[in-house]
Amino acid sequence: MRRGTAIFALLLISAFTSRALAAGPALVFEVSNSKVLFAENADDPWHPASLTKLMTAYLTFKAINAGRLTLKSKISCSAAAHKEPPSKIGLPIGGELTVDKALQALIVKSANDVAVMLAEAVGGSEEKFLEQMNATAKKLGMKHTNYVNANGLPDPRQITTARDLAKLARAVISEFPEYAHYWSMPQMRIGKSRLQTHNGLLKSLEGADGLKTGFTCDSGFNIAASATRDGRQIVAVVLGDSTSGERNVRAKSLIEYGFQQNGWAQMFNHKTLDNMAYAPTVTSVTSVRESVVSWNCNPPKKKRRKKKKTSVKKDKEAHEKAAPAKLEGAQQANAAAPGLKGTLPGVQP
């Protein structure tokens, strides 16, 4: 069975090789030993989109374990949180959520307003929370990451790399196993509403147990995906696909590939997230907006109807031809009615 899975994974990778060349960076690693099983453009700067919320959740977990918050603590919706655009829960100003429910909304719904609520609760303000985010990124060895907001909404200064996101995913999984269930939740309830996860791999990939998806027009469709089988946990970071479907196929095929890399296949692989050589030159951040299949990113252009241009010269010629005919017709009418006084309008006697 596993042999068949391996063949299927290789066929998938082969089939999508041409598409992968047009897609963004990717990295696959094993959590237990940090071995890099696959890497492509892993240090290219990229917009993280909602993968930013991995860090927001990480710092929230730290605050809980430090005793500064509990899962039952209530946090309120400020004016700043309320004005954040979708995806969001849409609480009114002053509305409250428990930290537990907020984490569910952050991870399952990818709620931008809740990200700001948690940032304010953990850091005292979003600005101070951002300082924590960037300081933590530095401690984790995320050398090419910079945060300017807590939710990943578009900003040219919000950048990361596939390697940096892999290091963050490793920290989330390794340091906070007690919160692993949040990443694998297929849905959540808030009030009477049932909200579904954006992570389709939770339903389609054997052993899938997290983590998070992200999307903006410039970043394309991103994912940090995890799966566990027979005690091995493999994580794939995939960035910049044109559709969520392509993202899922690429992540799934790479995770399948990762599970086949064991024993003799990895005997001479000593490359890890920490010792893998960095790219000699860092390119500028890439935008994939033009290739993204989304009406919001590339709305159809309205076709302007071309007005028919009538030649002034042709109009004049047509008028001149019509005038004698009208005059002749009018003269005939006058001749046919001798008893009438005067003449038909527009005709000189």
KETI-161140 format. One line per field, with one value per atom (N, C-alpha, C): x, y, z. Coordinates in Angstrom, 2 decimals, m for minus. Layout:
N
X = X ... .
Y = Y ... .
Z = Z ... .
END
This chain:
349
X = 0.84 0.00 0.87 1.89 2.77 3.60 3.94 4.70 3.85 2.56 1.65 1.53 1.51 1.44 2.68 3.83 5.09 5.07 4.63 4.56 3.59 2.44 1.45 2.04 2.79 3.39 4.38 5.20 6.18 5.51 4.42 3.67 3.07 2.58 2.01 3.07 4.23 5.31 5.72 5.82 6.18 5.17 3.89 2.81 2.75 3.17 3.04 4.37 5.40 6.71 6.65 6.01 5.95 5.19 4.12 3.35 4.15 4.94 5.72 6.77 7.29 8.28 7.70 6.41 5.77 5.25 5.22 4.72 5.85 5.51 6.47 7.33 8.01 8.93 8.23 9.02 8.50 9.62 9.23 10.19 9.46 10.09 9.53 10.55 10.10 11.03 10.34 11.16 10.65 10.81 9.74 9.73 10.72 10.84 11.64 13.13 13.65 15.09 15.41 14.37 14.53 15.18 15.26 15.87 15.05 15.74 15.09 15.03 13.82 13.62 13.45 13.08 12.92 12.95 13.61 13.63 13.78 13.00 13.09 12.85 13.87 13.80 13.34 13.87 13.40 13.74 14.66 15.03 14.55 13.72 13.15 12.14 12.24 11.27 9.87 8.89 7.51 6.56 5.38 4.37 3.70 3.67 3.12 1.61 0.92 m0.54 m0.95 m1.97 m2.47 m1.59 m0.49 0.47 1.13 0.94 1.32 0.70 m0.50 m1.24 m0.60 0.34 1.13 1.88 2.45 3.18 2.23 1.08 0.10 m0.36 m0.61 m1.00 0.15 1.36 2.54 2.72 2.61 2.79 1.62 0.44 m0.71 m0.50 0.00 0.31 1.34 2.35 3.39 2.78 1.88 1.25 0.40 m0.28 m1.10 m0.21 0.85 1.74 2.50 2.65 3.32 2.36 1.08 0.09 m0.48 m0.16 m0.68 m2.10 m2.50 m3.86 m4.26 m5.54 m6.02 m6.94 m7.25 m8.17 m9.57 m9.87 m11.18 m11.21 m10.04 m9.99 m10.80 m11.49 m12.27 m11.50 m11.50 m10.86 m11.93 m11.78 m12.82 m12.39 m13.39 m13.17 m13.04 m11.86 m11.61 m12.09 m12.04 m12.40 m11.42 m10.15 m9.14 m9.41 m9.78 m10.09 m11.37 m12.34 m13.65 m13.55 m12.63 m12.54 m11.73 m11.15 m10.37 m11.28 m10.79 m11.61 m11.67 m12.58 m12.68 m11.36 m11.18 m12.06 m12.14 m13.35 m13.50 m14.74 m14.79 m15.96 m17.03 m16.61 m17.56 m18.20 m17.45 m17.98 m18.17 m19.15 m19.30 m18.21 m17.97 m17.00 m17.47 m16.58 m16.94 m17.38 m17.63 m17.99 m16.85 m17.15 m16.14 m16.10 m14.90 m14.67 m13.74 m13.86 m12.83 m11.58 m10.44 m9.20 m9.30 m9.95 m10.15 m10.90 m12.01 m12.81 m12.06 m11.29 m10.51 m9.45 m8.80 m7.80 m8.45 m9.64 m10.36 m10.68 m11.16 m11.51 m10.28 m9.17 m7.92 m7.43 m7.50 m6.91 m7.88 m9.13 m10.11 m10.69 m11.18 m11.81 m10.79 m9.58 m8.54 m9.04 m9.65 m10.32 m9.31 m9.33 m8.41 m8.71 m9.99 m10.34 m9.90 m10.02 m9.63 m8.11 m7.35 m5.89 m5.49 m6.18 m5.89 m6.33 m7.47 m7.94 m6.92 m6.38 m5.37 m4.08 m3.70 m2.49 m2.59 m3.74 m3.94 m3.98 m4.56 m4.65 m3.28 m2.48 m1.17 m0.14 m0.13 0.92 0.55 m0.73 m1.17 m1.62 m1.02 m1.40 m0.83 m1.38 m0.86 0.58 0.92 2.29 3.29 2.96 3.86 3.90 2.77 2.73 3.62 3.65 4.52 5.98 6.34 7.71 8.03 7.06 7.25 7.36 6.54 6.58 7.96 8.49 9.78 10.94 10.84 11.88 11.87 10.69 10.56 11.06 10.75 11.23 12.75 13.37 14.84 15.37 14.71 15.15 15.01 13.99 13.75 14.63 15.45 16.33 15.65 14.53 13.81 14.46 15.56 16.45 15.85 14.90 14.38 12.90 12.47 11.06 10.88 9.84 9.50 7.98 7.48 6.04 5.67 4.58 4.04 2.58 1.98 0.63 0.49 m0.57 m0.73 m1.55 m2.09 m2.99 m2.56 m1.60 m1.12 m1.81 m2.62 m3.26 m2.18 m2.50 m1.47 m0.69 0.62 1.55 2.88 3.47 4.72 5.87 5.77 6.84 6.71 5.58 5.34 5.90 7.07 7.75 8.29 8.51 9.09 9.67 10.04 10.53 9.97 10.08 9.61 10.40 11.72 12.54 12.12 11.90 11.50 10.16 9.22 7.91 8.03 8.95 9.19 9.74 10.63 11.17 10.07 9.17 8.06 7.11 6.80 5.94 6.56 7.87 8.59 8.45 8.58 8.48 7.08 6.06 4.67 4.38 4.83 4.55 5.34 6.63 7.51 7.29 7.05 6.95 5.55 4.53 3.16 2.31 2.73 1.95 0.56 0.41 m0.89 m1.96 m1.53 m2.49 m2.62 m2.12 m2.12 m3.53 m4.50 m5.87 m6.44 m5.96 m6.47 m6.17 m4.99 m4.55 m5.28 m5.87 m6.52 m8.05 m8.59 m10.04 m10.64 m11.56 m12.18 m13.23 m13.73 m14.77 m14.85 m15.60 m15.83 m17.22 m17.72 m19.02 m18.82 m19.54 m19.57 m21.01 m21.65 m23.08 m23.82 m24.65 m25.39 m24.70 m23.57 m22.87 m21.83 m21.74 m20.71 m19.75 m18.48 m17.49 m16.52 m16.27 m15.43 m13.98 m13.04 m11.64 m11.37 m10.32 m9.87 m8.89 m8.47 m7.46 m8.11 m8.24 m8.88 m8.11 m6.81 m6.01 m6.42 m7.07 m7.53 m8.51 m9.19 m10.16 m9.59 m8.58 m8.14 m6.79 m6.04 m4.68 m4.63 m4.15 m4.03 m3.11 m3.62 m2.81 m2.68 m3.39 m3.27 m3.68 m2.88 m3.18 m2.86 m2.85 m2.62 m1.88 m1.45 m1.51 m2.40 m1.97 m2.66 m2.50 m3.53 m3.48 m3.37 m3.08 m3.02 m3.21 m3.75 m3.94 m4.05 m3.31 m3.57 m3.27 m3.67 m3.43 m1.94 m1.12 0.31 1.04 0.57 1.26 0.83 m0.39 m0.96 m1.45 m1.71 m2.25 m1.11 m1.03 0.04 m0.52 0.37 m0.03 1.21 1.05 1.99 1.18 1.46 0.64 1.43 0.72 1.37 0.58 1.30 0.66 1.54 0.90 1.63 1.19 2.18 1.93 3.00 2.58 3.51 4.55 4.11 5.01 5.89 5.83 6.62 5.73 6.18 5.43 6.20 5.56 6.15 5.40 6.15 5.55 6.02 5.08 5.41 4.95 5.84 5.50 5.47 4.33 4.14 3.60 4.25 3.88 3.62 2.66 2.52 1.81 0.89 0.14 m1.01 m1.47 m2.50 m3.91 m4.15 m5.47 m5.28 m6.33 m6.25 m6.11 m6.71 m6.60 m5.17 m4.49 m3.10 m2.22 m2.49 m1.75 m1.90 m3.12 m3.37 m2.71 m2.77 m2.14 m0.63 m0.04 1.42 1.84 1.12 1.45 1.27 0.17 m0.11 0.95 1.33 2.33 3.69 4.02 5.31 5.33 4.21 4.15 4.25 3.56 3.67 5.12 5.77 7.18 8.02 7.71 8.46 8.38 7.21 7.05 7.86 8.17 8.97 10.46 10.84 12.26 12.67 12.99 13.44 14.44 15.05 16.02 17.19 17.49 18.64 18.50 17.26 17.03 17.55 17.66 18.12 19.43 20.09 21.31 22.39 22.51 23.57 23.03 21.80 21.23 21.45 22.29 22.56 22.05 21.25 20.76 19.55 19.63 18.52 18.09 17.01 16.54 17.60 18.47 19.44 20.78 21.18 22.51 22.45 21.25 21.14 21.69 22.54 23.17 22.12 22.33 21.42 21.72 20.71 20.90 21.93 22.86 23.91 23.37 22.30 21.70 20.21 19.73 18.31 17.62 16.66 15.94 14.91 14.34 13.27 12.00 11.09 9.86 9.05 8.47 7.74 6.24 5.57 4.11 3.61 2.61 2.04 0.62 0.31 m1.05 m1.57 m0.72 m1.16 m1.54 m0.97 m1.26 m2.33 m2.73 m3.71 m5.10 m5.79 m7.14 m8.12 m8.45 m9.38 m9.95 m11.28 m11.92 m11.46 m11.23 m10.81 m9.43 m8.58 m7.23 m7.16 m7.89 m7.87 m9.29 m10.03 m11.39 m11.41 m12.42 m12.49 m12.63 m11.88 m11.94 m13.19 m13.85 m15.05 m14.66 m15.30 m15.01 m15.80 m15.08 m15.74 m16.25 m17.50 m18.07 m17.52 m17.02 m16.46 m17.58 m17.55 m18.55 m18.21 m19.26 m19.04 m18.76 m17.59 m17.22 m17.80 m18.61 m19.21 m18.40 m18.02 m17.23 m18.05 m17.50 m18.19 m18.37 m17.37 m17.43 m18.57 m18.70 m19.77 m21.13 m21.27 m22.54 m22.93 m21.94 m22.20 m22.64 m21.94 m22.29 m23.70 m24.05 m25.39 m26.46 m26.16 m27.12 m27.33 m26.22 m26.31 m27.09 m26.96 m27.70 m29.18 m29.49 m30.90 m31.65 m30.98 m31.65 m32.35 m31.73 m32.43 m33.66 m33.55 m34.70 m35.87 m35.61 m36.68 m37.30 m36.45 m36.93 m37.82 m37.40 m38.18 m39.53 m39.54 m40.80 m41.75 m41.21 m42.06 m42.64 m41.84 m42.32 m43.45 m43.32 m44.38 m45.66 m45.51 m46.71 m47.38 m46.63 m47.22 m47.95 m47.36 m48.00 m49.30 m49.35 m50.56 m51.67 m51.38 m52.43 m52.47 m52.94 m52.94 m53.94 m54.92 m55.95 m55.53 m54.42 m53.95 m53.19 m53.43 m52.67 m51.32 m50.36 m49.02 m48.38 m47.30 m46.55 m46.25 m45.79 m45.40 m44.18 m44.08 m42.96 m41.63 m40.73 m39.35 m39.16 m40.18 m40.04 m40.33 m39.36 m39.56 m40.34 m41.34 m42.14 m41.32 .
Y = m1.21 0.00 1.25 1.25 2.40 2.57 1.40 1.48 2.17 1.82 2.46 3.94 4.32 5.74 6.47 5.82 6.44 6.70 5.69 5.85 6.97 7.00 8.05 9.43 9.55 10.83 11.28 10.33 10.68 11.10 10.41 10.78 12.17 12.47 13.80 14.88 14.64 15.62 15.81 14.67 14.75 15.52 15.24 15.86 17.36 17.79 19.21 19.94 19.30 19.94 21.27 21.29 22.53 23.60 23.21 24.19 24.72 23.79 24.18 25.22 25.11 26.09 27.49 27.59 28.89 29.31 28.37 28.66 29.22 29.49 30.10 29.10 29.57 28.74 27.58 26.59 25.45 24.84 24.26 23.57 22.48 21.30 20.17 19.73 19.52 19.06 18.10 17.32 16.42 17.09 17.11 17.87 17.33 16.02 15.42 15.74 15.89 16.13 17.36 18.08 19.31 19.08 17.80 17.51 18.10 18.77 19.32 18.22 17.86 16.77 17.29 18.55 19.19 20.69 21.41 22.87 23.47 24.47 25.20 26.68 27.49 28.94 29.27 28.50 28.60 29.92 30.68 31.96 33.17 32.92 34.03 34.78 36.10 36.85 36.76 36.64 36.44 37.08 37.45 37.96 36.77 36.76 35.59 35.50 36.64 36.67 36.15 35.30 34.87 33.84 33.41 32.60 33.43 34.73 35.63 35.17 34.63 34.25 33.08 32.39 31.39 32.06 33.23 33.96 34.56 35.04 35.60 34.53 33.32 32.22 31.80 31.73 31.34 32.24 33.55 34.48 34.42 34.09 33.91 32.67 31.58 30.38 30.69 31.47 31.84 32.64 33.56 34.39 33.54 32.55 31.65 30.84 30.27 29.45 30.26 31.56 32.45 32.96 32.63 33.04 34.42 35.06 36.41 36.38 35.22 35.00 33.57 33.29 31.91 31.70 30.47 30.18 30.74 30.93 31.46 32.99 33.62 35.09 35.67 36.77 37.43 38.62 38.73 39.87 40.62 41.94 42.75 43.26 43.63 44.14 45.66 46.15 47.60 48.19 49.51 50.17 49.76 49.62 49.22 47.81 46.90 45.53 45.50 46.28 46.29 46.72 47.61 48.15 47.28 46.19 45.32 44.66 44.52 43.90 42.39 41.73 40.27 39.64 38.42 37.54 37.98 37.96 38.45 37.84 37.96 37.52 38.60 39.86 40.97 41.36 41.23 41.66 43.17 43.66 45.11 45.61 46.89 47.47 47.17 46.61 46.23 44.78 44.11 42.69 41.85 40.72 39.91 38.47 37.90 36.47 35.94 34.66 34.04 33.83 33.71 33.46 32.14 31.16 29.87 30.05 30.77 30.98 31.87 32.81 33.69 32.91 31.95 31.12 30.28 29.76 29.01 29.90 31.10 32.03 32.45 32.63 33.02 31.95 30.69 29.59 28.99 28.78 28.15 29.16 30.28 31.31 32.26 32.30 33.25 34.68 34.95 36.23 37.35 38.36 39.48 40.36 40.53 41.35 40.68 39.37 38.63 38.65 38.66 38.77 40.05 41.15 42.42 42.37 41.74 41.60 40.85 39.74 38.98 39.77 40.49 41.31 42.35 42.98 44.00 43.38 42.19 41.51 41.03 40.51 39.97 41.07 42.02 43.04 44.35 44.56 45.83 46.77 46.64 47.37 46.60 46.84 46.12 46.53 47.78 48.25 47.50 47.35 46.62 45.13 44.61 43.21 42.99 43.94 43.84 43.80 44.54 44.49 43.08 42.45 41.08 40.11 40.33 39.46 39.48 40.66 40.78 40.32 40.55 40.07 38.54 37.96 36.49 35.87 36.52 36.03 35.97 36.98 37.02 35.87 35.62 34.55 33.18 33.03 31.75 31.55 32.54 32.44 32.73 33.49 33.87 35.14 34.94 36.04 37.02 36.56 37.41 37.74 37.81 38.07 39.43 40.14 41.43 41.54 41.86 42.00 43.47 43.89 45.23 45.19 43.99 43.81 42.39 42.17 40.88 39.87 40.27 39.36 39.01 39.74 39.40 40.13 41.13 41.91 42.59 42.89 43.37 44.58 44.46 45.55 45.15 45.99 45.62 45.33 45.81 45.61 44.29 43.61 42.35 41.21 40.71 39.70 38.56 37.44 36.27 35.38 34.15 33.17 31.81 30.87 29.50 28.89 29.14 28.60 29.21 30.53 31.18 30.66 30.46 29.93 28.49 27.74 26.37 26.38 27.31 27.43 27.82 28.69 29.09 27.91 27.16 25.99 24.97 24.78 23.85 24.29 25.59 26.10 25.93 26.22 26.07 24.62 23.69 22.26 21.72 22.06 21.48 22.07 23.37 24.03 23.97 23.81 23.85 22.68 21.46 20.30 20.25 20.90 20.88 21.68 22.51 23.30 22.80 21.60 21.06 20.92 20.71 20.48 21.68 22.88 24.06 23.99 23.49 23.48 22.43 21.45 20.37 20.46 21.56 21.70 21.94 21.11 21.31 22.41 22.74 23.77 24.28 25.37 25.92 26.52 26.70 27.35 28.66 29.67 30.93 31.43 31.47 31.75 30.62 30.97 29.97 29.60 30.25 30.03 28.93 28.13 27.11 27.54 27.73 28.23 27.13 26.98 25.90 26.38 25.45 25.76 26.03 26.81 27.04 25.95 25.11 24.09 22.80 22.69 21.52 20.23 20.31 19.10 18.31 18.97 18.26 17.15 17.30 16.30 15.34 15.77 14.99 14.29 14.64 14.09 13.17 11.94 10.98 11.52 11.56 11.98 13.48 14.26 15.72 16.23 17.15 17.67 19.16 19.90 21.35 21.82 23.03 24.08 25.23 25.98 27.23 27.56 28.21 28.70 30.23 30.78 32.24 32.64 33.83 34.33 35.84 36.45 37.81 37.78 38.82 38.85 38.79 39.50 39.54 38.28 37.65 36.44 35.19 35.21 33.98 33.11 31.85 30.92 30.20 30.42 29.87 28.82 27.96 27.01 26.49 26.30 25.52 24.31 23.16 21.96 20.90 20.16 19.13 17.83 16.71 15.40 14.47 13.56 12.62 11.20 10.32 8.90 8.06 7.05 6.13 6.88 7.94 8.68 9.70 9.80 10.80 11.96 13.17 14.36 15.12 15.33 16.04 17.35 18.42 19.73 20.24 20.77 21.39 22.84 23.73 25.14 25.41 25.84 26.07 27.48 28.25 29.65 29.98 30.88 31.52 30.77 29.86 29.18 30.06 29.75 30.58 30.30 29.09 28.73 27.91 27.82 27.00 25.53 25.13 23.74 23.37 24.23 23.97 23.95 24.86 24.88 23.55 23.07 21.83 20.63 20.58 19.47 19.49 20.67 20.76 20.38 20.90 20.58 19.09 18.54 17.12 16.24 16.53 15.70 15.81 16.99 17.17 16.45 16.46 15.72 14.22 13.73 12.32 11.97 12.84 12.65 12.60 13.53 13.57 12.29 11.65 10.42 9.27 9.38 8.32 8.50 9.65 9.92 9.44 8.16 7.61 6.49 6.03 4.94 5.33 4.43 4.65 5.92 6.30 7.49 8.76 8.74 9.93 9.69 8.59 8.22 9.31 9.93 10.92 12.35 12.51 13.86 14.45 15.45 16.12 17.57 17.87 19.25 19.48 20.50 20.84 22.29 22.66 24.04 25.03 24.57 25.49 25.53 24.41 24.41 24.49 24.44 24.55 25.91 25.88 27.11 28.10 29.35 30.40 30.75 31.22 31.66 32.79 32.77 33.80 35.21 35.33 36.66 36.58 37.61 37.67 38.54 37.96 38.70 39.61 40.49 41.36 40.53 41.00 40.25 40.14 38.97 38.69 38.87 39.43 39.48 38.58 37.74 36.84 37.26 38.50 39.01 38.69 38.83 38.64 37.19 36.24 34.83 34.24 35.00 34.49 34.45 33.34 33.19 33.64 34.91 35.49 36.76 36.87 38.05 39.31 39.21 40.38 40.89 39.98 40.36 40.82 40.16 40.49 40.58 41.63 41.76 41.94 41.38 41.52 42.98 43.35 44.75 44.98 46.09 46.43 46.88 46.26 46.61 47.86 48.83 50.06 49.91 50.30 50.23 51.36 50.97 51.97 52.72 54.02 54.83 54.88 54.70 54.74 56.17 56.34 57.67 57.92 58.94 59.28 60.39 60.18 61.17 62.42 63.57 64.85 65.08 64.68 64.87 64.05 62.77 61.91 62.46 62.99 63.57 64.75 65.58 66.77 66.37 65.32 64.86 64.28 63.53 62.93 64.01 65.06 66.16 66.89 67.10 67.82 67.02 65.68 64.84 64.82 64.86 64.78 66.07 67.21 68.52 68.71 68.45 68.63 67.76 66.52 65.60 66.15 66.70 67.29 68.49 69.29 70.48 70.11 69.12 68.68 68.14 67.35 66.79 67.87 68.88 69.97 70.78 71.01 71.77 71.03 69.68 68.89 68.98 69.01 69.12 70.45 71.51 72.85 72.89 72.27 72.29 71.51 70.48 69.65 70.30 71.39 72.06 73.53 73.93 75.35 76.18 75.51 76.29 76.76 76.20 76.57 77.86 78.73 79.98 79.68 80.36 80.18 78.93 78.55 77.36 76.50 75.26 74.38 74.96 74.78 75.36 74.95 75.91 75.64 75.66 76.04 76.04 77.43 77.98 79.31 79.17 80.05 79.97 80.35 .
Z = 0.00 0.00 0.00 0.92 1.00 m0.28 m0.91 m2.16 m3.22 m3.25 m4.20 m3.93 m2.65 m2.28 m2.76 m2.62 m3.06 m4.55 m5.31 m6.77 m7.13 m6.43 m6.68 m6.41 m5.30 m4.95 m6.01 m6.49 m7.52 m8.82 m9.16 m10.35 m10.22 m9.02 m8.79 m8.96 m8.35 m8.45 m9.89 m10.62 m12.04 m12.85 m12.58 m13.34 m13.13 m11.95 m11.64 m11.65 m12.25 m12.29 m13.03 m14.18 m14.97 m14.23 m13.51 m12.76 m11.57 m10.93 m9.77 m10.12 m11.34 m11.78 m11.81 m12.06 m12.10 m10.74 m9.78 m8.45 m7.59 m6.33 m5.44 m4.68 m3.65 m2.87 m2.16 m1.78 m1.03 m0.19 0.95 1.80 2.57 2.66 3.40 4.44 5.69 6.72 7.68 8.40 9.41 10.77 11.56 12.80 13.83 13.96 15.03 14.94 13.72 13.56 12.71 12.26 11.46 10.11 9.67 8.37 7.24 6.33 5.15 4.09 3.69 2.73 1.30 1.20 m0.11 0.10 m0.78 m0.69 m2.07 m2.35 m3.61 m3.34 m3.61 m3.39 m1.96 m1.00 0.38 1.06 0.48 1.09 0.28 m0.71 m1.46 m0.60 m0.52 0.29 m0.29 0.59 0.17 1.17 0.72 1.64 2.34 3.67 4.38 4.36 4.13 4.23 5.61 5.69 7.01 7.70 7.08 7.81 8.92 8.85 9.94 11.26 11.17 12.38 13.12 12.49 13.22 14.37 14.09 15.12 16.15 15.70 16.64 17.62 17.11 17.98 18.89 18.35 19.13 20.35 20.14 21.26 22.24 21.75 22.64 23.52 22.93 23.70 24.80 24.44 25.41 26.56 26.22 27.26 28.20 27.65 28.48 29.42 28.86 29.68 30.72 30.45 31.41 32.48 32.34 33.33 33.12 32.01 31.76 31.21 30.67 30.18 30.52 30.46 30.52 29.33 29.04 27.94 28.22 29.51 29.87 29.96 29.87 29.91 28.76 29.03 27.99 27.43 26.12 25.45 24.66 24.56 23.93 22.57 21.78 20.43 20.48 20.15 20.12 18.79 18.70 17.44 16.34 16.70 15.71 15.19 16.09 15.67 14.83 15.23 14.57 13.10 12.80 11.43 10.47 10.98 10.11 9.06 7.82 6.75 6.89 6.16 6.18 5.71 6.13 6.88 8.34 8.93 10.29 10.94 12.27 13.02 12.99 13.06 12.96 14.28 15.37 16.66 16.70 17.44 17.62 18.57 18.56 19.50 20.92 21.71 23.08 23.20 22.07 22.10 22.64 23.25 23.91 23.43 23.51 23.26 24.33 24.66 25.50 24.64 25.28 24.55 23.79 24.38 23.72 22.40 22.46 21.25 20.25 20.77 19.91 19.14 19.80 19.11 18.02 18.31 17.29 16.08 16.36 15.27 14.48 15.18 14.53 13.57 14.00 13.24 12.23 12.64 11.75 10.76 11.28 10.45 9.83 10.43 10.01 10.16 11.31 11.54 11.79 10.93 11.05 12.26 12.56 13.73 15.02 15.10 16.29 16.47 15.37 15.47 16.19 15.87 16.53 17.99 18.27 19.65 20.49 19.97 20.70 20.85 19.80 19.86 20.98 21.07 22.11 23.50 23.60 24.91 25.38 24.46 24.82 24.99 24.06 24.07 24.73 25.02 25.56 24.46 23.30 22.09 20.91 19.73 18.57 18.29 18.53 18.30 19.17 20.46 21.36 21.00 20.55 20.13 18.92 18.01 16.83 17.24 18.26 18.77 19.26 19.94 20.40 19.22 18.20 17.02 16.38 16.15 15.47 16.35 17.66 18.57 18.62 18.63 18.66 17.36 16.24 14.94 14.94 15.52 15.58 16.45 17.59 18.49 17.83 17.00 16.33 15.11 14.79 13.62 12.31 12.38 11.16 10.60 9.90 9.50 8.51 7.70 6.64 6.82 8.09 8.37 9.02 8.60 9.22 9.29 10.48 10.69 10.91 10.27 10.50 10.91 10.91 11.46 11.98 12.76 13.45 12.69 11.52 10.80 9.39 8.82 7.48 6.36 6.69 5.62 4.78 3.50 2.57 3.06 3.01 3.29 2.68 1.85 1.18 2.13 3.37 4.34 5.11 4.97 5.69 4.85 5.24 4.42 5.28 4.63 5.28 4.19 4.54 3.57 3.94 3.04 3.33 4.48 4.52 5.61 6.95 6.97 8.22 8.73 7.82 8.22 8.72 8.14 8.60 10.03 10.32 11.68 12.68 12.25 13.11 13.34 12.28 12.42 13.36 13.24 14.13 15.59 15.85 17.22 17.77 16.95 17.38 17.77 16.92 17.15 18.34 18.40 19.42 20.80 20.88 22.17 22.78 21.94 22.45 21.95 22.25 21.81 22.44 23.61 24.29 23.55 22.59 21.81 20.37 20.12 18.75 18.18 19.05 18.55 17.81 18.13 17.43 15.93 15.60 14.19 13.36 14.01 13.26 13.29 13.81 13.89 12.50 12.05 10.73 10.73 11.91 12.01 13.44 13.61 14.94 14.98 16.18 16.36 17.10 16.63 17.36 17.30 18.46 18.47 17.78 16.83 16.07 14.76 14.51 13.23 13.35 12.30 12.18 11.08 11.44 10.51 10.13 8.83 8.32 8.14 8.30 8.08 6.60 6.33 4.94 4.50 5.45 5.16 4.66 3.35 2.74 2.93 3.24 3.42 4.65 5.60 6.80 6.45 5.30 4.87 3.82 3.09 1.93 2.09 3.14 3.30 4.52 4.32 5.41 6.51 7.74 8.88 9.04 8.22 8.30 9.68 10.24 11.57 11.72 10.63 10.70 9.46 9.39 10.38 9.91 8.85 8.51 7.04 6.49 5.11 5.12 3.95 3.81 2.37 2.17 0.80 0.76 m0.14 m0.61 m2.11 m2.79 m4.24 m4.57 m3.79 m4.08 m3.63 m2.55 m2.07 m2.82 m3.38 m3.91 m2.77 m3.07 m2.08 m1.35 m0.05 0.80 1.75 2.24 3.28 4.01 5.31 6.11 6.55 5.95 6.16 6.92 7.77 8.58 8.52 8.59 8.67 9.50 10.24 11.09 10.77 10.53 10.28 10.96 11.68 12.34 13.18 13.84 14.72 14.04 12.72 11.98 11.57 11.83 11.45 10.38 9.25 8.12 7.91 7.68 7.43 6.07 5.30 4.01 4.04 3.65 3.47 1.97 1.49 0.05 m0.14 m1.00 m1.18 m2.65 m2.88 m4.17 m5.26 m4.94 m6.01 m6.51 m7.71 m8.36 m7.87 m7.36 m6.83 m5.56 m4.76 m3.55 m3.92 m5.04 m5.48 m5.83 m6.58 m6.93 m5.70 m4.77 m3.50 m2.76 m2.67 m1.95 m2.62 m3.95 m4.67 m4.47 m4.56 m4.40 m2.98 m1.98 m0.59 m0.31 m0.82 m0.58 m1.21 m2.45 m3.13 m2.45 m1.94 m1.26 0.09 0.79 2.06 1.81 0.78 0.42 0.09 m0.64 m0.97 0.31 1.24 2.49 3.29 3.32 4.07 3.46 2.17 1.53 1.76 2.31 2.53 3.93 4.04 5.31 5.06 6.14 6.00 5.10 4.15 3.27 2.44 2.13 1.29 1.96 3.30 4.02 4.76 4.46 5.18 5.09 3.93 3.74 3.71 4.16 4.20 5.59 5.68 6.96 6.94 5.96 5.81 6.72 7.56 8.46 8.23 8.90 8.80 9.26 10.15 10.75 10.04 9.40 8.76 7.23 6.66 5.20 4.76 3.76 3.28 2.79 3.10 2.64 1.19 0.50 m0.89 m0.90 m1.87 m1.91 m2.10 m2.82 m3.02 m2.71 m2.04 m1.71 m2.74 m3.42 m4.45 m3.81 m4.61 m4.11 m3.98 m3.14 m2.90 m4.18 m4.40 m5.63 m5.41 m6.40 m6.40 m7.52 m7.20 m8.20 m8.58 m8.33 m8.58 m9.97 m10.97 m12.35 m12.67 m11.93 m12.21 m11.30 m10.27 m9.32 m9.95 m9.76 m10.29 m9.21 m9.25 m8.29 m8.87 m8.82 m9.38 m8.67 m7.36 m6.59 m7.01 m7.47 m7.86 m9.31 m10.17 m11.59 m12.14 m11.74 m12.23 m13.73 m14.41 m15.86 m16.26 m17.26 m17.71 m18.56 m18.27 m19.04 m20.44 m21.40 m22.79 m23.18 m23.62 m24.06 m25.49 m25.65 m27.00 m27.84 m28.97 m29.87 m30.60 m30.47 m31.17 m32.65 m33.47 m34.91 m35.34 m35.91 m36.37 m37.77 m37.88 m39.17 m39.81 m41.02 m41.73 m41.99 m41.61 m41.84 m43.33 m44.08 m45.54 m46.13 m45.68 m46.20 m45.84 m44.61 m44.18 m45.06 m45.40 m46.23 m47.62 m48.17 m49.51 m49.54 m48.54 m48.47 m48.36 m47.61 m47.45 m48.77 m49.48 m50.75 m51.79 m51.76 m52.71 m52.39 m51.09 m50.68 m50.93 m50.87 m50.99 m52.32 m53.52 m54.80 m54.92 m54.38 m54.46 m53.68 m52.51 m51.68 m52.39 m53.02 m53.71 m54.89 m55.66 m56.82 m56.38 m55.31 m54.81 m54.35 m53.73 m53.23 m54.39 m55.44 m56.61 m57.30 m57.37 m58.00 m57.20 m55.89 m55.04 m55.21 m55.38 m55.60 m56.92 m57.93 m59.26 m59.24 m58.40 m58.35 m57.54 m56.87 m56.04 m56.35 m57.58 m57.99 m57.22 m56.61 m55.92 m54.56 m54.08 m52.74 m52.80 m51.82 m51.75 m51.15 m51.63 m51.12 m51.67 m51.08 m51.52 m50.32 m50.60 m49.50 m48.80 m47.56 m46.78 m47.37 m47.37 m47.77 m49.26 m50.07 m51.53 m52.05 m52.74 m53.34 m54.63 m54.90 m56.14 m57.36 .
END
